[in-house]
Structure formats: C-alpha cells, structure tokens
Amino acid sequence: MNLDTHDVHLILSGANRTGKLFAAGGIPIFDFETRNRTVRDGQLEHWGNCPPGEFILGKPIPMNTPPFGPWFLGIYDYGSHHAMFEHHRSGIGLHGGGSGLPHPLAPVQSPPWVPTHGCWRMVNEDLGHLVTIVKAVQDAGGRCFVTVTPWVPGSVEETDDWLDVEESALDEDE
C-alpha cells in the first residue's frame, strides 16, 4: 500500500487481538488491544465478524452511549475493494463501550469484553487516542486506510475476559 504523506494505515488482527497504526513509510504510531468477537464468531455475514480486506475509515462520530462508548469510526469499502458489500455487511466500525458493562463510558474498562454484531471493540481511552490521530490526519487531507486480516477459527485462546451476553441483550446497533 502506497501512503501519501498525510495518510495512515491501520492493521486490525483478530488473531492477535491488536490494532497497529502506521504512518507513511511504515513508521509505527500507535498499538492497542482490540476485539472482534461477535455473537456469531466465524461467520462473515449478518451479525458475524468483520470481513477481511482493505477499507477506509470514515470521520469519527461522537456517540456517548453504552453500546458504543464515546466514539464510532466507520469502516467502509473504497475504490475497487468491496468486501463489506460482498459479505452483506454495513455499519461495521471501531468503537468502545459495551452493553451490560457496569461503566461502559469509563476511560479504561477492565475485563470483561462484550461481543458485538461485527464491530471491533476498543478500550475507550485507546479509542479516544485513535480518534485524535484520525481527526488530525483527515483535517490535513490524509486518509486512514484499514487492513483487516482474515479471522482464523481457534487462533485466539478464549479467556474468561468476556461478558456472557445473549445476542438478544445487545443493542440493535452494536
């Protein structure tokens, strides 16, 4: 991927539970923990995992709701890349919060993590830091490219840091 001067590249890995943000030239900017565990893990369609592929981030949207936390960053198809469209997905992005958590808007939530309907969940404090970077990049005329690596069943050892939530208990938009 050839980045212009003001562009950044975010790599999201469900296998490693990480997000890694790079500036042009491959210079690391920010690493964070993230999760893409969904109510239907392993599925790439309706309410399943975010499909692998290359995308672009939209502008940060303030949310301040328990399901999303303080922000939502939409992940969108761009150019000739159409993974979201091909997998019948929309409304996928990065956000914090978590329905059912005692303090879903707290800057640093300790486990448990809450599954989503396909989004990547972050700790609110990390999300705020990412939003600051994304705003600066977009204000300078840059783009925020995203690569989602393929989901690999069994690649992450499941731990007890998940809140046990039935799909019907999650907010419709989460």
N, C-alpha and C positions, 0 to 999 in steps of 0.2 A: 504494500500500500504506500503510495507516494503522498506524503502530507505536505501541504503548503506551510509557510512559516507560522501561521496562527492556528493551525489545525492540531487536534489531539486525537489519540487512538486509545479506546478503552477495550480491554480484553476481559470478557466475563467467562469464568470457568466453573461450571457446576461440579466437575470432578475434583477441583481443588478448593471450592468454596471461596474463590477470590475474585476480586476485580483489580486490574492493574491498568493505570492510566499513564500514557506515554506522550511526550511532546514530539515534534518533528525531529528526525534523526534518531529516534528510539530512546530518547532520554527519559528515564523513569521520573514521574511526578508524584504519584500517589498510589499506594496499595491499601486495600481494605478487604474486610471479610464480608461476604455476601452469601445469600442462599437463594436457590431456585427450586426448592422442594415445593411441590404442588399437591393439591388434593388428588390429583391423578398422575403421580410420577410415572415417567416413562412414555406418556402419551404426548404427541405433538399437536393434537387438535383440541377442540373445545375443553377448556379448563385444565389443560396439561401444560407441560414445560414450554418455555420459550424455545422456538426452533433455532437450530444453529444457523449461522450465516453472517453476512455483513450488513450492517444497518447504519443509521444516523440517529443521533439524539435530537429530540425537539427541545424547545425552550422550557426551562423549569417552570412548573405550575405550582403555586402555593396551595396547599391542601389543608393542613392543620386538622386532620380528622384521625380518629383511632385506627381505621384500616390502613391508611396511607402514611401517617406521620406528617411531618411538616411540608414535604415536597413530593412531586411526581415528575419524573423525567421520562417522557415517552420514547420508545424505541420504534423506529419506523423504517420501512423499506425505502431504498433510494436507488436511483439510476436503474441499472438492469438487474439488480438484486431484488427478488420478490418472495423471500422465504415466508414472511408473515402472510402474504396473500395466498401463497401456495398451500400453507398449512391452516388456512381459515382462521387466522388469529388477528386480533386487534385489541387495542387498549393495554398492550404489554409495555412495561417500563420498569424503572428503578424507583423504589420508594422505601420508606421506613415503617414505623408503627406496627400494628398487629392487633386485630380484633381478639379480645379475650385477655390481653395483657393488662396487668394492674395499672401500668403507667405507659401507655403506648406513645405518648408525646414526649417522654423524658429524653434528654440528650443521649444518655447511654443506658440502653436497656440491657439487662443481663439476661441470660437464657431464662425462659425458653424462647425459641424462634417460632413463628407462626407460619404455616404453609400459606400459599397464595393460589390464585387461579391462573398462574403462569408468569407473574412478575418476578423480578429479582428484588429480594428484601435486603435492606442495609440497616445498620445502626443509625439512628437519627443524626448523631454527631458527625459520623462519616458522610452521611448524605448531605448535610449542610456544607461540609468542606468541598465535596464534589460539585454541588450547586454553585458555590462561589467561583470555582475554576471554570465551569461550563459557562456561566454568565460572562466572565471576563473574556473567554475565547470567542463566544458569539458576539459580544459587544465590539471586539476587534475585527470582526468579519470572518472569523475562523469557523470551522465545522468540527463537530465531535463525532468521529466515526466509532462504530462499535463492532467488535467481532465476538460472537457467541460461539464458544467451542461446543462440539457435539456432546449431548448428555450420554453418559455411559452407565447403564444399569450396574449397580453394585460397585461403582468406582469410589464412592464415599461411604466410609463406615458410618452407619447411622448411630448417633449417640442419643442420649436421653435429654438433649437440649431442645426438644420440640414440644410445643404445647399441643396436647391431643385435642384437636378441634374437628368436629364433624363438618363436612362441606356445607351443610345447610346453615351452620352457625356463622360462616364467613359472610361478610358484607358482599352484596351482589357485585360490586365494583372492585373487590380486592383480588 
